[in-house]
Amino acid sequence: MPILFGADPIQTEVQVILAALADGKGIDHGVERQYVDLKEEHGRRDRQGGIGPSSPRNQEAAQELAAAAACMANTPGGGALIVGVSDDGQLVGTDLEAEWLRHRMWELSGKALTVDVAIQEVSGRRLLVLRAPQALEPIRVNGKIRWRVGTNCVEIDAHTWHARRMADLNFDWSSEESSVPVEAARPAALELARELLRASGEDHSEELAADTDRSLLRRLNVVSPGGRLTNAGVIAFVGRGDPCLDYVRRAQTGGDSLSRLRRPDRSLIEELVEVFQAVDANTPTIHVQHGLVIGQQREIPRRAAREAIVNGVAHREWGVSEPTLVEHVGRLLRVTSPGGFIGGVTTDNIITHPSRSRNRALAELLAALRVAEREGIGVDRMVADMVSVGHPAPVIEEVPGPYVRAELIGDDLDVGWIQWLHSIDPANEADDLNSLLILRQLVETGWIDPLRAATTIQDTVSAASGALAKLSRASIVGAPIVETIIGSPDGTDPVWRLSHAGADLLRRLDGQVNRTRMWPSRERVAASYAKARGRISSTELASLVGAYASNVGTVLKRLEEDGVLAPSRASRRGTGFYYRYIGEPS
């Protein structure tokens, strides 16, 4: 059953134009001027106006279409291009490859432009319909920002664009009224919503779950003033016809699919719950002892897995028909969702960058149902849950398409690390994301300073200094868990390492569970320290690795022989002697 979301004037006018073309009628240029532009494939006409063959990968056409689509995207409301039609309505057709064109336009726009490409057949001619949703940040092609004024694309400056954008900033497609009545909400979706609310254990949620269907939907803010469902309500409680999620389970990369969930004509809530259950069923659980208490830990923490999946539907581009792909391959969970990063988010700042969703109402609905964390803390929790059991932090990145891909790698649980974290006093220090990331960095590299810590926690150097100071007040087996090294020059940032007590306890706990941890070698610590700080002395290295200065000289000499270090003075004697960093190992 096709779902009719809120009024879509762009799609309406595309259909009107396609119907007129099919009937051989003229095109109303007043309509075209408002929402849709007609485009021939650039470079096909000769000087006499004759039409030559189409090229599936026409670079000139891609460049022109990227500029035209960016112009549409920069215009409030966005727009569409119909490719393969002349300005006067003549059907020319095109052989441009749809996926190649989509990716090439993304590249030409500086990886900022996402278009939906649909193939249409009209009177025996193959056309492409390129839908460009409204941009959240100005899109430049050839270094220029353009938007539509009447029938023309005109250049504007970034200040003007942002001034207009500020006026439209509260627009949220998912909060708009649809044409779907409240009565269309699927009973199964409503029942699952109530189960999710009850499972939260909160008094308010229990009371909300007991309300009538209409009142429940209204209190969840998915009923418009006109009495219809919002677009978020349609997606969550009715569905869009096409599947929202595609879950695939494989034992290993390249292996056959062991199970698959990809079902149309169901609500997002139904799909989410079924995928959650499949992930739970396919994620092993082991027992971990903390003192006298034995607890259970999943290879991939449940909250982290669910947050990755929910983010893949809450923040995706819903103008694209393909589902969010959830691949569960061995111990890897990979979630790939249509649409790139928005609002300045990147892989390197996703933990701390202010959150902005394409679909604010939908994200708030999922948070209200306790399916996801409230906006702005979900990624933090996902990272913390993975790192707290010894897994790598999730990798969340934009990939060609564009898509956002989140990868959670569930290696063997690091039982010694888990028990070690439970030994920290105060206990809540082990729940602090900054502390977790810094401690993991110390275990893996042997040292950290405010500049490196800032990169690790994705925050400012000032914030990193504060996080290190806070962590220095925590203890383990009655001793500080971290300590500063000696020997670094006056006036430079302090350098921190795990305390002897902290490192010794982790080694003992590893031994109790027969784990061999790959601690960084002295050479590796020395090389990374010298590369980052520009220099290293025997005093610094000895303090870093917990040895005597007289016992680390051979390490520094080997690095000198490898071309990594050079002595600060030829005599190699006297107070203040150190080695300078000069390059990577040969």
Buried (B, 14 or more C-beta within 10 A) or exposed (E): EEBEBBEBEBBEBBEBBBEBBBEEEEBBEEBBBBBBBBBBBBBBBEEEEEBEEBBEEBEEBBBBBBBBBBBBBBBBBBBBBBBBBBEEBBBBBBBBBBEBBBBBBBEBBEBBBBBBBBEBEBEEBBBBBBBBBBBBBBBBBEEBBBBBEEEEBEEBEEEEBEEBBEEEEEEBBBBBBBBBEBEBBBEBBBBBBBEBBBEBEEEEBEEBBEBEBEEBBBEBBBBBEEEBBBBBBBBBBBBBEBBBBBBBBBEEEEEEEEEEBBBEBBBBBBBBBBBBEBBBEBBEEEEBBEEEEEEEBBBBBBBBBBBBBBBBBBBBBBBBEBBBBBBBBBBBBBBBBBBBBBEEBEEEEBBBBEBBBBBBBBBBBBBBBBBBBEBBBBBBBBBBBBBBBBBBBBEBBBEEBBBBBBBBBBEEBBBBBBBBBBBBEEEEBBEBBBBBBBBBBBBEBBBBBBBBBBEBBBBEBEBBBBBBEBBBEBBBBEEBBBBBBEBBEEEEBBBBBBBEBBBBBBBEBBEEBEBEBEBBEBBEBBBBBBBBBEBBBBBBBBBBBBBEBEEBEEBBBBBBEBEBBEBBEEEEEEEEBBBBBBEEEE
